[in-house]
Amino acid sequence: MPYIGNSPRTGNQRKLDSPLPRFGTGTGFNGVQTIFLMQVGGESVFPGQFQLLAVLNDNVLEPTVDYNIANERITFTTAPQPGDTFFAIIFGDQLDIGIVSDGSITNSKFLDNSITSQKLADSTITESKIANDAITAAKLADDAVDTASIQDRNVTVEKLNLDKSSLPSPIYAGQIAYLNTDNFYYVTKKNSQNVLYWEKLLDREEILNYVDYGDSVRNQAYVIDGTTYDYNDNYMLDSTNGSFTVDLAKTPNTGDFIKFVDVTNKWSINNITIDSTNSGSNLKDYQDTVDSQLIFDDDGWEVLLVYNGTHWKIVV
């Protein structure tokens, strides 16, 4: 590669000519002159500030303290005296690396794990710079991806690793089921191939805190007598631990209502009995069948009872 000016001699250790030529005229130390020229074989040399080992009177001089270098000139802090002994060794020539050409650094030039997050400026790695499937779960720290980091509708059910082994086989779109292994409700949907699948819907705690469904879940027998429990309210019934009875003991008024919700899809396993015997207000279904008791024996229902002045009308 051609150079303008002096060609560098890399790895070439050389000794400066001695005595040193003075900057101006004359040669050697005179106790006054501090600036001298550096030459090897009568030719000027241009070592870097820290590439020169300079020894004066058997003492090693410290760069930038005892002397400074600019181009081919060496300037001593204190003018050397006549009779002082001096020699200097150049440890090769300095090279400016310059700017690396575009595309000249390839992947093979980087050691594994040599580029850390501290070496990357914010927002320098964009989506276009990441290969498909290049980022695996093993490369993500726990809790590194939160909801704010995910664009709307970018996470589909196919991308979620859900334990749905205990959910029933979907029959139609719109089914709701509760999975007690993760405390979530699921809904059935159809994908683009018209295949039914379960998709995670809501955390159970969100449902329990939803104001329209009341403040608590009942999992054992209780009495609606107008004290602790009353009409015109919503009751979430959990029969996971066994069947139980809800006693409608209070005499209802026309227009009173009650809503019962199966929150755990267990009514078919452990039935719920609604008993109106103590209030004398029978229940009447859509076939006009009248009875003092109503059995909930199917999963996932919301049942609304409305009193019409004579009977509790069952609205499903």
N, C-alpha and C positions, 0 to 999 in steps of 0.2 A: 504494500500500500504506500503510495508516494506521500511525502510530507512537505509542507511549505516551511522553510526554516530548518532547524536542527532535527534530524531523525532520532527518535528515542532509541537507546541501547538497553533494552530490558534485560535485567539480570546481570548487568555488567558492573562489577565492583572495581572502582578505580581510585587511585591516589592523586590528590591535587598536586600540581607543580609547586615547588618550594625553592626559593622564597616567593611569596605572593606578589604579583604586580600591583602597584598602588593604582587607585582610581585617579587618573590624571597622568602623572609622569613618575618614573622611578620604580624601584623594586625593593621589597623588604620592609621590615618594621623600623620606624624612626622615632617612636614615642609620641608622635603627633597625629599621624594619619590613622583613621579608623576604618576607611572604606577601601576594600581591595577587590581585585578581580579573581575569579576562579577559572583556572585553566588546567587542561590535561594535555600534555604534549604540545603546548602552545595554542590549543584551541579552547575557546570558551565553552563552559559547561553550565548546565542549568538545573542543579538538583533542587528538590523540594526542601522546605524548612526542616523536616524531620528525616531526611534521607542522608544527612551528613553527620559523620562522627568526627568532631573537631577536638584536637588535643593540644593544649598550650602549656608548655613547661610541665609535661607529664600529668596535667589535670584535664579531665574531660569537661568540655564546655557545654552548658545547657542551652538548647535552642530557645529563642525569644527572650532569654534572660541575659546570656553572655554574648549573644550575637543574633543578628537577623539576616535573612537572605531575601534578595529581590533580583530576579532574573539571574545574571551571571555575577552579581555583586554580593559580597559578604561584608556586613558592617559590624564591627566589634563595639560593644558597649564602652569598653575602656581601651584606649590606644595601646597596642602591644609595644613593649620596649625593645630597643636594639639588643640583640643577644638572646632574646626569648626564642625558645625552640617551639616549632609548630609543625603538625602534620594533620591531614584530614582525609578520610575515606568516604567516597560516595557509594552508597548501597543501591546501585541501579538508577534508572531514570524514572520520573513520575509520568504517568499516562492519565489523561482525562478520559473517562469512560464515555461521557456525552449522553445523549438521549437514545434509549433503545428504540430500534425501528419497530413499526407496527407489525404484529404477527410473528415477531422473532422469538418470543418466549412461549413455548409449548408446555402442555401438561407434564411431559416427561422431565422438564427442568425443575419441577417442584418436588421436594421431599414430602412424604406423607405427613399430614398434620402440621405442615410448616406455615400455613396461612390460618391465623386465628381470628376471632371476631374483633379483637383489638386493632387488627391491621386493616379493617374494612370500614370505610366511611359510611355514615348513615345513608340508607336508601340507594346504595350503589349496586346492590344485587336485585335486579328486576325479574319479573316472571319470564321474560324472553331469554334470560341467561341460565335458567334451570331446565335441565333435560327432563322429559317425561319420566315419571317413576324414580327420579333421582333421590328424592327425599323420602326416606322410610321412617316408620315409627321409632326405630332405634335411634335416629338422629334428632329426635325432638325431646327436649327436656319436659319433665312433668309440668303440667299446667301452662306450657308455653303457648298453646293455641287456645284462646278464649273466644267468646261469641263475637267480640268486636273485631276479631281478626278474620272472620268468615263472612264472605259476601252472602247476601240473601239468596236462598234457593240453590246454593252451591253444594250443599251436603245432601245427598239423596239416601234413601234407605239402603241401596246396594252398597254404599260406602261405610255403613255402620255395622260394627261387629256386635250384633245383639244376641243375647241368649234367649231365644224364643222357643226353646225346646218344649216348654210346658204349656205354650199357648195352643189352643185347639186349631185344627185345620180350618182356614177361612172358607166360608160358604158363599158370602156375597159381600160386596163393598159396603162399608159403613158399620160393620160389627165393631163393638167396643169390648175390650177385655183388660183385666188387671193382672199384672205379673208380679207376684209377691217377692220374687228373687231380686228385683231392682226397684220395686215400689213405683212403677210407672204404669199408666194406662196406654193401651195400643188401639189403633183403629185399622181396619182392613181397607186397602186401596187396590186399584188396578194399575199395573205399569203399562208401558207403551206396547208390550206384546199381549196385553189383555190378560195378564196373569195376576191373580190375587196375591197380596202379601200383607204382612203386618208392619205397620209403621208406628214408631214411638210417638205418643201424643202429648201427655201431660204427666207431671209428677203428682203422685197421690196427694201430697201435702197441699198442692195448689188447689186440688178439688176440694179438700176438706175445709180450706179457708175461704172458699167461694161463698159469698154472702147469701146467694139465693138458695143454697143448700143447708143453711143453718150453721151453727157453731160447733157441733159435735157429732160423733158417730156413735150410734147405739149398737151394742153387741150382746145385749141381754134383755130379758123381759122388763117392761116398764108400763106405767099406767098414765094415760092422758086423762087427768081429772081436774085440770084448770089450775093446779098449783105449780109444780115443777115443769110439767109438760102440758101444753094446751093445743087447741085447734088453731087453724090459720098459720101453720108453720110447715117447714120442710124437715124431714127426718131421714138421715142416711143410716141404712141398716146393714150391719156386717154380721153374717151368720157363719163366719169361718169356724168359730169355736163350738157351734152347735145351734140347733133350732131354738126359737123362743117365741113368746106371744106378746103382742101389743094390745093392751086392754083399753078400749074406748069407753071409759067409765063416765065421762061427763056428758050430760044431756046437751046435744048440739042445737044450734039455732040455724034457721034457714040461711043458706049462703056460706056457712062454715066450710072450710076445706082442710085437707091434709095431703101432703105429698110424701110418698115413700120412695127411696132410691136404693137400688142394689149396688153398693159401691165396690163389692169384691167378687161379684159374679158367683156367689155361693148359694143362692136361694134354691137351686135345683138339688143341691146336696143336702143342705140343712134348711128346711122350709121355715117360712115366717107365717105365723097365724095372726090375723087381725080379728079381734073378738069384740063385738058390740053388744053382747048380752046384757051387761050391767047398765047400759044406758037405754036399752029397749029400742035402739035405732038400728034396724036391720040394714043389710047391704043388698044392693040390687045391681046385677050385671047387665050387659048389653042385650042379653036374651030374656030380660025381665025375671030372672031367677032371683028369689029373695032368700036370704039366709043370714043368720047372726054371725057367721064366721066366713072369713075370706082367707084362702091359703095362697101364699106366694111360693110357687114351686118351679119357676123358670128364671133363667139368669138374665141380668143386665137390664131389668125393667125399671121404668119410672112410672109409678102408679099414683094417680090423682083421685082422691075421694072428695065429692062435693055433696053437701047435705041439702036436699030440695024441700025440706019441711016434713017429709015422710020417711025417706030412705037416704042412705048414703049411696049416691050414684057413682059407679066405678068408671073412671075415664083413664084409658091407658095411652 
